[in-house]
Amino acid sequence: MSLFDGEPEGPKGTLRTAPLAERMRPRSLDEYSGQEHLLGPGKPLRVQIEHDDSGSMILWGPPGVGKTTLAKIIAETTQATFIEFSAVMSGIKEIKQVMTAAAQASEMHSRTILFVDEIHRFNKAQQDAFLPYVERGTIRLIGATTENPSFEIISALLSRCRVYVLQPLSEERIAALLRRALEDTERGLGAQQLTADDDALQLIASYSSGDCRSAYNTLEVAAQLANEGTKHIDRPLAVEAVQQRVLMYDKSGEEHYNLISALHKSVRNSDPDASLYWLARMFAAGEDPLYLARRVVRMAVEDIGLAAPEALNLCLTAKQAMEFLGSPEGDLALAEAVVYLALAPKSNSVYTAYGAVQQEIEHTRQEPVPLHLRNAPTRLMKELDYGKGYLYAHDEEGRVADMDCLPDSLKGRSYYHPTQEGREKLLAQRMEEIRRIRSGKRAGD
């Protein structure tokens, strides 16, 4: 059952004009491919399904791994009323209608499984509407999402659901499913009597990025092309069908943050090859070049710091080159910056010191500026001892004055601790020299 029923159905519940991916959708746990960590013999989810005790759940995984299929199999196995709900096409009004119907069915001892596709698209108020019905057991909610539930699902609803993580299908598994679709005369392309080389199917599988639906769609295109010629799918024909790699990416979703995290951590670990790979992945997926430029500048100040202070200028110059040239010509400027950062000496001393100072400010009282550090532009300020005791460093031997510049309660605090990497080693030597000069003056030397 669906809120949006009405399409004519053919034998065994498949739409007559359905795409290959829909026709090949598994109809039972035995047909279901993948997710052995959840559905293998004796695994918790399979046992719960077989004992009709699955409860409400969130299925989290990338596109094309079988979230909707699994929800339908659960409903079929448990013989519950199955209502399919689209978060894209539904609002509060539709939710309340379905909840009312489910409550009435519950009074008649009939169970309802409500499947919500793309549940992350519901706002907080819409998700709140499910809570009382899920809590009372009026419905079993199965939500499907490609986004991290921790960020997209309200905590109250999340606490009432089990979260199951579905993994992308392997290339080998997808290639095997494509071969099965080619040979299946009932639901697949078997009636067309097509043949295909293994490397052609492997290529389609490799370009699907673990998305079986995408692979099926590409196979359909390849079949159409083959039917116009030799009825054989070889590698060149598969390349034509693919056209371009399917990149799993959402500029506002978790994969966006996963990729930028991989780039940043590869730079930090001094791995230029991995750094270039993740940068190119983000470019290929259509990432905003200026976002990447901003993150590259951040890497320069956070992880390179004063060990190679010229890195910041180089990254800012790369940003200007990107703005001037645009993409794809400007991509190389950021690639150059990323390689330099990966190979540069590393120091997070300033980053760590600044964080320590921020913590100090947050957890200590706001001390007044010491009088000797205050300017005294008026007579009254001078009478109040503003500037009294200030020592002008340029007039002091070694251009270092024996004068405390922190508030009294923080005297002696040390935040910045330079490393022995790159140019910061020279800064460490200079700090030691300053300490010697200041200690000598305090000792009257």
N, C-alpha and C positions, 0 to 999 in steps of 0.2 A: 504494500500500500504506500502511496505517496501523496503529498499535498498537491502534486503537480502531475497526477496521472492523466491519461487521455490518449497516449500514443498507442497505436495498434500493436499487438504482440503476436508473435508467431509461435511455432511449436516450442515447447519446453521453456516458455517465458522469455525467449529472446526476441528483441525487436527485429522485424523483417529487414529494416534498412539500417540496422545498427552497425557502427564501425567494428572492425575486426577486434579491437581491444574489448569491446562490450560482449561480442559473441563468444570470445575465448575466456571470459571471466569464469573462474572456478566455481563449481556449484556445491562443493563439499570440502571438508577438511582433507580428505584423501587426495582431491585434485589440487588443493592449494599448494603452491610452490614457494619455498623460502620461509624465513622466520622460524627456523628450527629451534632457536633459543626460547621461543614462546610456545610453539605448537608441536614440537617433537614428542614422541611417545613418553608419557610420564611427566611432561613439563606442566607447570602450574596452570597456565591459561587453557591448555587443551583439556586437562582434567576437569577444570571448572566448567568448560563448555559441555563436555560429555555428561557431566553430572547436573547440568542445568543450574549452575550456581555461579555464573560469571559476574553478576552485579554490574554497577555502573562503572564506566571506564573511559579513559581518554587514549586514543591511538595516535601516537606522535611519530611521524616519519616523513621523509621526502615524498614528492609526487611519484605515483606509479608503482608503489610497493605493495599495494593490496589492502589499504585501510577500509575502503568502502566494501570491497569483496568480503573481507573478514567479518564486517558488521552484518552483512546479509547472510553469511553462513551461520553466524551465531543465532540470528533470528530463525533461520530455517531449522537448525538443529534443535533449538529449544521450543519450537512451535509457538512462538509468541507473535502477537500482532506487530508487524514491522511498519513503522512510519518513518519515512525519509524526509528530512528537513534540510533546507539549504540556508545557511546563514547569509548568503548573498541576496536571496530573494524574499526573506521572511523578516517580520518585525514582531513587536510585542503583541499586536492583535492576533496574529496567527499562532503565536506561542500559547496565548491564553485559550484559544479555541481548542488546540490540541490537548492542553493540560486538562481542560474540562472534560473532553471526550475520554481521555485516559482515566480520569478519576471515576467516571461513570462505569467504564469497563472494569475497573478494579473492584467496584462494588458487586459486579457480576462474576467475580473471581476469574477475570480474564486479564492476562498480563500484556503489557505494551512495552516494546523496545523502541525508543526514539533515537534515531540516528541523525546526528547533526553534522553535516559536512562543513568543513572550514569554520569550526566553532570559534576560532580566534577572531573571526570578523564580527561576532556579537559584542556589543558594548556591555558595560557593567550592569546596567539596568536590565538588559535582555538576559544576561546570564543569571542575574538574581531571580528572575521569574521561574527558573527551573528548580531553585533550591528546595522549597517545601515539598515538591512532588518527588524529588530524588531522595530527600531525607525520609519521607514516609514510605518510600518504596512503591509509589503509585506508578512510576515509570522506571525502566532501566535506561539510563542515558548512555549512549555510546557516541562520544565526540571524536571527530577526526581533525587533525591539525598538522600543518607543516611547520608551525612555529613552536618555539619552546613554551610549554604550558606554564612554566614558572613565571613568565613575563606576560602571557596573553590570557590566562584563565584566572578568574578571581579566586582568592585563596579559600573562601568558604566552599565553593563548588569543587575545587581541586582536592580538598580534604575529604570529600565524600566519594571520590572516584579513584580507582586504581589507574596508574599511568603505565602504559606499555609502549616501549620504544621499538619501532619497526626499522630494520636496516635496509639500505639499498640492495637490490639484487646484484649478484655477481655477473660479470660479462658471460661466463660459461653457462650460468643458469638461464640468462636471457636468450643466449644463442640456442639453447636446447628448446626453450619455449617457442622461439620463432620457427624452428624446424618442425615442432609439433603442429603449429598453426598451418604450415605449408602442407602437411600430410593429412590434417583432419578434414574429412569430407562432410561431416555433419555441421560443424560450426566454423571451420577454418576455410582455407583456400584450396583444399584438396581437390575439389571438383574442377579447378582450373588446370590441373595437371602440370604445375610448374615444377621446375628443378632449380636448385640453388647450390652454389659452391659454399663450402664451410667457411672459407675466409671472407666471403661476402656477408654471411650472417654474422660472423664475428665482428666485422667492421661496423655493421649496424648496431650490434650490441655495445661495442666500445664507445660509440658516439651517443648512446642514450643516457650516459651518466647514471646508470642504475634505475632508470625510469622505464618500466616495462611497457606502459601505455605509449610512451614516445616511440619505443622500438616497434611496437605493433603498427603504429601509424606510418612509420617509415617503410615497414615491410609492405603495407598496402600500396604505397606510392611505387615501390619497386615492382610489385606485381602488376600494376597498371602499365608501367613502362615495358615490362617483359612481355605482357600480352600483346603489345603492339609490335613485337619483334620475334625473337627466337623462343620465347617462353622459358628462358633460362636467366637466372639472376647471378651474374658474376660480379667481381669486385668493382670494375668501372661503373656498372649500372648501379651498384649499391652506393658508390660515391655520389653519383648524380642524384639519387633519391635522398641521401642525407643532406646534401647542400652545405649545411654548417652544423657544427657540434652543438648539441644541446647542453648548455651550461646551467647547472643548478645554482641559481642565484636570486636573491631578493635584496635590493638595496636597503630596505628597512628591516629586514628579517635577520634571524640568527646567523645564516650562512655568511651574510655580509660581515658580521663581527668575527665569525670563525676565520675568514680569510685574512682580514686585516690583522688579527691576532697572530696568525701564522707568519705573515710578512714581518711584523714587528719582532717576533721572537727569533726568526731566522737571522735578522740583522743583528740583534743583540748577541746571538750565538756565533757571530762572525762567519756565517755561511753564505757567500755571495751567490752560489748556484740556486739554493733554495729561495733566497731573497728575490732573485730575478724571476723564478718560476711563479711565486705567489703574486708578485707585482703584475706579471703578464696575465695571470688568471683573472685578476680583477679588471684589468684593461679589457680583456676579451669579453668579460661579462657585462661591459658597459658602465663600469664605475665612473663617477664624476672625477676627472683628472685633478681638479682643485682639491677635492677631499683627500686624494692620495698625496698631493703635494703638502697639504697641511699636516698629515700624519708623518710624512717623511721629515718635515721640519721638527716635529715633536720628537722623533727618534734622535735627531741630532742633539737636542738640548737635554733629553732624558738619559740617553745611554752612551753618548760620546762625550758630551760636556767639555770640560776644559782639558781633557786629554788630547783633543784635536779641535781647538776652538774654531779653526777655519772651516770645519764641517758645516756649521750653521750658515756661513756666508755662501758656501757651495750649494746648499739646499735651497736657500732663498733665491739664488741665481737660477737654479733649475726650475723653481716655481715661475719666475719671470719668463724664462724660455718657454715653458709650457703655455703660459698666457699669450705670449707673442706668436708662437708657432701654431698652437692648437694641436688637437690630436688627429692623426697618429704621429705627425712629425715630432711633436713635443714629447711624446712618450719616452724617447731615447734620453732626454735630459733627466727625467726622473729615474730611469734605469741607471744612468751614470751615477746619480747621487746615491742610489740604494747600494750599488756595488762599493762605492767609496765608504759609506757608513759601515757596511759589513766588514770591510778590511781595516777600518780605522781602529786605533787603540780605544778601549772602552773605559768609561768612568761614569758612575751615577752619583758621585760625591755631592755635587751641587743639588741634584734632585733629592737626595737623602737629607742633606742639610736644610734645605728649604722646608721639607716635610716636618723635620724636627722643630724648626722655628714655628711653624704653623700650630703644631701640637702644644708648644710652650705658650703661645699666645692664647690658645683656647682654654688651657687649664691653669693659667696664672692670672692674677689680677692685672689690670692695665696700669702699669707703672708710669708715673710722670717722667717726662724727659729730664735728665739731670740738668741742674742749673748751668753748669759750665758748658753744656752743649747748646744752650739756647742763645739766639741772637738778642741783642739789646739795642734796638733802633731808637728808643726813647729814654729820657732821663729817669722816668719812673721805673722802667725795666732795669736800668743800671742800679738804681737804689735798692731794688729787690734782688740784687746779686745775679741777674741774668748775665751769663757769659763770664762770671768770675771764676778764675782758675783755669780758663781755657788755654791750651798750649798749641800754638801754630806749628804744625809738623814741619813746615819748610824752614823754620828757624831753628829746628832741633838737630843735633848731631845724628847723622844717619837718616834724617828726615822721618824719625819715629819718636813720638812723644810718650812719656810715661804718664799715660792718662787713660782711665777707664771710660769706655763709651757705652756700656750696657747699664741699665738701671741697677740700683744698689743691690736689690734682691737677686739679681742674675749675674753678679760679678763672678768671673771665672768660668762661666759657661763656654763650652766649645761645641760648635755645630758642624763646621766644615772640616772634614778630614780628607785631604787629598790622597790619591793613590800614587803609586809609582809608575803609572802608565803614561806613555807619550809625554806631552809637554807638561802634564800635571806634576810630573816628577820635579821639574824646575820650580813649580809653585810650592811644592812641599819644602824644597830647599830654601826658598825665599821666606816661607813662614817660620822656619827654624831660625833663620838669620834675624828676623824681626823679634822673635822671642829672646834671642841672645842679647840684642841691643836693649830691649826693654828691661830685661833682667839686670843687665849691667847698670843701667841708670838707677834702678830701684836699689841696687846694692851700693850706689855712690861711686861706681867704677868710672 
